């Protein structure tokens, strides 16, 4: 009887040890109040989607565990449908047997730009750092873009400027300065 109990205990411990030897897993939990995510990309720490480095993982799956096959330190990016990649996790350590959960509602907010009566036909809406010179200037870096008004744009928590780039090729117009975005919130810009 004791021997059977000992074998049962040792087999249970062995099962836990085998589970710990597995790959690292990542779960990106989308929020119902935010735009749908089209892809999740994992890059080695410090690399960006705009750079030359290839992603360690690219997936269209959210809400379920994704396997990260190689040990290392990674940054995680997500892209909404039709939008730019946004960083949601930095310095994620992939070790065997670990599961990392990234809840987008805790990392990202939303900017929604409403159409004004005097607005020109829009070519695109651009969200930038508040000190960015704008889409027409050299060195400009867009945080997020949208093809039209009333398209929700995912951005990390922070302060932003919002620009409207007219369809006719005229200079971009800054329509909002210092828009404060909090995680899990929607900010409407009139």
N, C-alpha and C positions, 0 to 999 in steps of 0.2 A: 504494500500500500504506500509506504514512504517512498519507495523507489519510483512508483508511478507518478506520485506528486512531484518528485524531484525532476523527473524527465519532463513533465508538463511545464514546470517553472523554467527549466533550461531551454526548452523549445520556444517558449514565449519570449525570453530574453534574446534568443537568436533571431527571432522574427523582427524584433525592434532594431537589432543591430543591422540586419539586412535592409530594412526600410531606410535607415540612416545613411547607407552607402549609395542611395539613389542620387539622381541629378537634382539640381536646384530647381525650384518652381517659382513662377511669377504669376500672380493673379491681379489683373487690372479690373477694378470694379467700376463700371460706368454709373453715371447718375441719371435718373429719370428727368431731371430738370435741365440737363445739358444736351447739346447736340450729339447725335450718334457718332461713335468713333469708327473710322474706316480702317485704321491699322495701328498696330503697336510695334515699335522698333526699339531694339536694345543695341546700344553701341558701347564699345570699350570706353571707360571713363575719359572724359576730355574730348572725345570725338563728337562731331555734330553731323546731322543729316545733310548739311550743305557742303561738308568737307569730303576729302578723298577716301576716308576710311569706309570699309564695308561693314554693314551691321552684323552683329553676332547672331541676331535673331530678328525675324520679321514675321508678324502674324496678324491675321484679321480677327482673331478670337479675343473676346473680352468676357469677363465674368467666370471663366473657368481656368484652371491651372495650365500654364504654358511652360514647357520644359526648357531650361537654359542648360545646354549641354557641356559648357566649358567653365571651369573655375576661373574667377577673376573679379574685377571691379567694373561695374557697368553704370551707364546712365540710360534712363528709360524715357522715350518720347511717344506721344500719341498724336494722331492727326484726325481731326473731324472731317467729315465728307466735304471735299472741295476746299479744305483749308490747309494751312501750313503745320508742320510738326511743332509741338510744344513739349518742353521738358517737364516731366512729372516726378522724376526721382533721380537723385544724384548720389554717386558712390555706393550703389547697391552691391554688396558682397555676395557673390554666388559661391556657396559652399555646399557640398553634398548633403542631402537630407533636409535642407532649409526651404521654407516657403515664404516668399515676400508678398505682401498684399499692398497694393497702391489703390486707395480710394480717390477717385477723381474729384468728388465733391469736397474733399479736404485740400486739394491742390490747385484747382482751377475755378475761375469765375467766367462769366459771360458778358460780352458787350453786344448790345443790340442797337443799331443806329436807325432812327426813325426818319422818314423823308420829310423835308421841309417844303413849304409851298414854293419857295423861290429857288429850290435846288435844281441844278442842271441835271441832264441825263447822266447817270453815273456809269463810269467805266469800271471802277472798283472802289471799295472802301478799304483803307489801310490803317492799321493800328500800329503805333510806334512808341518808342521811349519818349517821354515828354520833352527831352532835349534834342531829339532827332531833327535835322534840318528839313526833312520832308521827302516825299517820293521823287521830286524833281531834282534833287541835289545829289552830288557825289558822296559816297560813303553812307548813304541811307540804308537802314536795316529795318525791314518790316517784321513785326512780332506776329501779326496775323492779318489775313486779307479776306475779303468777301466780294463776290461779283455784283452785289446789289444791296439796296437798303433792306431792312428787316430780315437779314441773315444773321443768326446768332454766331458770334465768334468766340472760341475758347482761348483764354489767356491765363497765364499764371497770376497769382495775387500780386497787386502792385499798382503804380500810377502810370497812365498812358495818355497819349495824344491821339486824336482821331482825325483822319484826313479823307476828303472826298476827291477822287481823281475823275474829272469829267470825261465823258465819252468822246468829246470832240477834240481832245488833245491839249486843251488849255491847262494852265498851271493848276496844281493841286491846291485845295483850300483846306486850311486847318479849321475844323468845325468844333473841336473841343480840346481844351488843355487840362491837364491834371485830372483825368477821369480816374477815380479811385475804385479799384475792383477788389472785392473780397472773395475768398474761396466760398463756393457754393451759392453765390449771389448772382443775380442778373442786373446789369446796369443798363438803363435805357438812355441813349443820347438823342436829344431833340435837335 
